[in-house]
Amino acid sequence: MTETTGYSGSGLVLVKNPHLDLMEEDILYHLDLGTKTHNLPAMFGDIKFVCVGGSPRRMRAFAQFMRRELGLAGPGEDVADICGGSDRYAMYRAGPVLSISHGMGIPSISIMLHELIKLLHHAKCRDVTIIRIGTSGGLGIEAGSVVITDTAVDSSFQPRFEQVVLGDVVVRSTELDKGLAEELLACSRDIPDFPTLIGHTMCTYDFYEGQGRLDGALCSFSSEKKLEYLRRAYDAGVRNIEMESTAFAALCGLCGLKAAVVCVALLDRLEGDQIRASHEVLWEYQQRPQRLIAAFIRKRLGLFATD
């Protein structure tokens, strides 16, 4: 069974679940929020941008960065974790921007997205843009390059996300908003100190064997087989590899959210498996997608760049 994407003409976030209308209360358990315990429209109704990333620390830093970029940060002010009662995810806001961690891998981001999408729906948010900001392994590109995903593909280089539902395999499209990707690429031209490109992103279920690494606890293939596979991926248009994009693209597309994936490459996987750059270099790499997204949001809001 194949499910296709759908967009709401009203700009509202869709939920494709008739059972929600029969519930007196919806508890967003992993976010420590709920429709009876919190006034979600008052808390989140003005959100226009949602940025998600794996690490709570990184998404807290991004929220602090966005507060400065939008002129919202006062001396000594900090950001509060809206999901402080949960130890699963962290959520912060900076004006119209929501910054949320999603953990590592498809199961973790899938749980967060189900509850985030319901939150945006209950809050009656309109015209929301959602962007995954992350790290990845590059493919045939230099370390530090930023990849804007046009299509997320699986380990067979197909644009699909397969979800098992009640024992049946449901296939969902993983195409992302191409207009948004082009808009982000245009913004990158004003940040010339690192390369930015559009390409396919391959999403895997594993960091080691699933990505053809030779340095895991298990490895049943040769270095030659590894390189042959990665070169086939490159020839199929793949420019980076991570572990969340297919689920992200599928869920966002089905629920009418304009979505993008923007990840920095920490290394070129055609040259090795282990990440050897210093912490200082890696930290600067991780700022690169954040800088691009900040420039995009400022442009959308009609704000000038900050010094």
CORBELSUL-V117827 format. One record per residue. RES is the residue in one small letter. SS is DSSP state (H for helix, E for strand, - for the rest). PHI is phi in whole degrees, 0 to 359 (NA if undefined). D_LAST is the distance of its C-alpha to the last C-alpha in Angstrom with 2 decimals. Layout:
RES SS PHI D_LAST
RES SS PHI D_LAST
This chain:
m - NA 51.13
t E 244 47.93
e E 251 45.42
t - 251 43.11
t - 285 39.79
g - 210 39.72
y - 239 37.29
s - 267 37.79
g - 296 37.80
s - 279 36.71
g - 83 33.48
l E 286 34.84
v - 278 34.77
l - 275 38.25
v - 235 40.38
k - 258 43.49
n - 212 45.66
p H 295 48.49
h H 291 49.26
l H 297 46.15
d H 292 47.72
l H 268 50.71
m - 267 48.82
e - 289 48.77
e - 215 45.73
d - 244 43.19
i E 265 42.04
l E 270 38.87
y H 304 40.16
h H 284 37.55
l H 259 34.71
d - 59 36.74
l E 225 36.59
g E 195 39.36
t - 285 40.42
k - 264 42.69
t - 273 40.75
h - 222 37.39
n - 271 36.46
l H 295 34.44
p H 299 33.78
a H 289 32.39
m H 283 30.27
f H 229 28.98
g - 299 30.08
d - 262 26.65
i - 290 25.12
k - 242 23.93
f E 229 22.26
v E 239 23.85
c E 243 22.41
v E 237 25.00
g E 202 25.17
g - 296 27.81
s - 266 26.64
p H 302 26.32
r H 297 24.04
r H 294 21.68
m H 285 21.70
r H 294 21.14
a H 298 18.05
f H 294 16.89
a H 298 17.64
q H 298 15.69
f H 299 12.62
m H 293 13.26
r H 298 13.79
r H 292 10.34
e H 297 8.99
l - 265 11.67
g - 72 11.29
l - 257 14.64
a - 273 14.44
g - 263 16.27
p - 302 17.01
g - 76 19.29
e - 284 19.54
d - 235 20.56
v - 257 21.54
a - 263 25.27
d - 280 27.24
i - 294 29.03
c - 263 31.58
g - 300 32.21
g - 277 35.95
s - 242 35.95
d - 253 35.45
r - 267 35.06
y - 226 31.60
a - 238 28.49
m E 223 26.64
y E 225 23.52
r E 226 21.77
a E 223 18.42
g - 61 19.39
p - 277 20.93
v E 250 20.12
l E 254 22.83
s E 238 22.34
i E 225 25.74
s E 274 27.29
h - 233 30.31
g - 75 31.85
m - 242 33.27
g - 97 35.53
i H 300 37.09
p H 302 39.16
s H 291 36.28
i H 291 33.86
s H 295 36.84
i H 300 37.72
m H 300 34.20
l H 294 33.92
h H 305 37.31
e H 284 36.32
l H 296 32.78
i H 297 34.26
k H 296 36.93
l H 301 34.38
l H 297 32.48
h H 293 35.92
h H 297 37.20
a - 280 34.04
k - 60 34.64
c - 290 31.13
r E 234 30.77
d - 54 28.87
v - 272 27.20
t E 252 25.29
i E 240 25.66
i E 227 23.97
r E 271 25.09
i E 251 22.44
g E 203 24.30
t E 246 25.55
s E 199 28.50
g E 263 30.75
g E 282 30.19
l - 224 33.17
g - 73 33.32
i - 229 29.55
e - 283 27.61
a - 303 26.13
g - 94 22.47
s - 291 23.01
v E 254 21.94
v E 252 24.90
i E 262 24.88
t E 281 28.42
d E 270 30.66
t E 217 33.71
a E 272 34.41
v E 237 37.74
d - 272 40.19
s - 291 41.80
s - 259 44.15
f - 68 41.26
q - 258 42.27
p - 279 39.91
r E 208 41.45
f E 235 41.24
e E 260 44.65
q E 243 45.19
v E 275 48.62
v E 236 49.74
l - 53 53.20
g - 87 54.22
d E 258 53.21
v E 271 50.38
v E 257 48.02
v E 257 45.88
r E 238 42.56
s E 291 40.31
t - 238 36.98
e E 286 35.42
l - 254 31.86
d - 291 30.38
k H 290 30.08
g H 297 28.20
l H 294 25.46
a H 299 25.42
e H 292 25.12
e H 295 22.27
l H 294 20.35
l H 297 21.33
a H 297 20.08
c H 297 16.58
s H 294 16.78
r - 292 17.25
d - 271 13.59
i - 236 13.07
p - 279 15.60
d - 274 15.55
f - 209 18.09
p - 284 21.07
t E 229 21.51
l E 213 24.94
i E 256 27.24
g E 193 30.43
h E 285 32.95
t E 244 32.37
m E 269 35.52
c E 252 35.97
t - 238 38.55
y - 267 40.26
d - 205 39.92
f - 276 37.69
y - 260 40.62
e H 302 43.69
g H 297 42.11
q H 254 39.47
g - 71 42.05
r - 277 41.08
l - 264 43.72
d - 247 42.61
g - 275 43.52
a - 291 46.58
l - 236 48.33
c - 201 48.38
s - 246 51.23
f - 226 50.01
s - 272 49.70
s H 296 46.68
e H 294 48.13
k H 296 48.25
k H 303 44.68
l H 294 43.40
e H 297 45.65
y H 293 44.17
l H 294 40.53
r H 292 41.33
r H 295 42.97
a H 298 39.86
y H 300 37.76
d H 295 40.35
a - 277 40.10
g - 102 36.39
v E 286 35.00
r E 240 31.79
n E 201 31.07
i E 228 33.02
e E 210 32.31
m - 225 34.37
e - 223 33.19
s H 294 32.40
t H 293 35.91
a H 296 36.43
f H 300 32.96
a H 297 33.56
a H 295 37.12
l H 294 36.56
c H 295 33.59
g H 297 35.49
l H 295 38.64
c - 258 36.93
g - 77 35.15
l - 265 31.57
k E 285 29.31
a E 230 28.14
a E 216 26.21
v E 236 26.07
v E 229 23.13
c E 231 23.93
v E 268 22.95
a E 272 26.00
l E 275 26.62
l E 194 29.47
d E 261 31.80
r - 293 34.95
l - 286 37.09
e - 252 36.53
g - 168 37.07
d - 248 37.00
q - 267 35.38
i - 272 31.70
r - 251 31.58
a - 295 27.93
s - 291 26.77
h H 301 25.09
e H 295 21.92
v H 294 21.95
l H 297 22.89
w H 296 20.13
e H 293 17.51
y H 303 19.56
q H 293 19.47
q H 286 15.69
r H 297 16.00
p H 299 17.71
q H 296 15.41
r H 296 12.32
l H 295 14.63
i H 293 15.94
a H 298 12.70
a H 297 11.99
f H 297 15.67
i H 294 15.73
r H 301 12.92
k H 296 14.93
r H 299 18.13
l H 272 17.09
g - 75 15.97
l - 257 12.42
f - 280 9.55
a - 295 6.68
t - 271 3.80
d - 286 0.00
